[in-house]
Amino acid sequence: MFVCAWSQDDGAVMQKLKTKINPNGWSNKDFCKWENVHCNGRRVTQIQIPEGLNVQGSLPQELVNLPELTLFQCSNCKGLSGDFPRMPNSLQYLSISNNSFTSMPNDFFINMSN
């Protein structure tokens, strides 16, 4: 179980994601300026991890703490593996085909309205 302590921006979660998957193109200190990351103010609304970022590793469980995330896409990233994490209820679009994830939470889609 996760306890959510909302901060005023999503920096800590995004740094954790960057550390876990080590993507090319995410070198700027401002996570809202990272390639294929879109923000509304200091809140992440979209994360698209294309095949060309050459990611390796697993996604952090903390992604559930991105309260305005509506789109998450990481198709054709064979270097991503492990358990797929829970996502926030704000998620509206998910594309995760052709990866090496081993499982998804059984209740992944419960409480998602879209």
Secondary structure, DSSP 4 states (H G I P E B T S, - for coil): -------SSSHHHHHHHHHHH--TT--SSSGGGSTTEEEETTEEEEEE--GGG---B---GGGGG-TT--EEE-TT-TTBEEEPPP--TT--EEE--SSEEEE--TTTTTT---
